[in-house]
Amino acid sequence: MKGISIMNKKDIQSEKTKATIIKAAISLFAKNGFHNTPITQIAEMCQLSKGALYWHFKDKEDLLMAVIEQVRQEWTDSLRKELKRHWSAREKIEKILQLFVKTTLENKERCVIFIVLIAEFTE
């Protein structure tokens, strides 16, 4: 079966751990900001050593990029799912705005993180 990759238990656990780290980073970055969140705090929240965290991400900036990609992917997936139908341009804009409000209310951390990061990195 050429081109098909089968993940072993170790790979699956590694992906679960990465997802846990990203989830913790989203929460802490949204709450404290990127610069005010030490890597040790993220590791503690995940019940990992710093070394284990660095096994998955080369540094805090690498983790930040994974966080941004995760949130972007979630937003893109939601948009694609919502905009599958053939609506007019006006209807699509209305759906995007509705989705933005819904996403913001349901996942405040996902929205807050971008506001916090924009504020931090544009000072």
Disulfide bonds with the S-S distance in Angstrom:
none
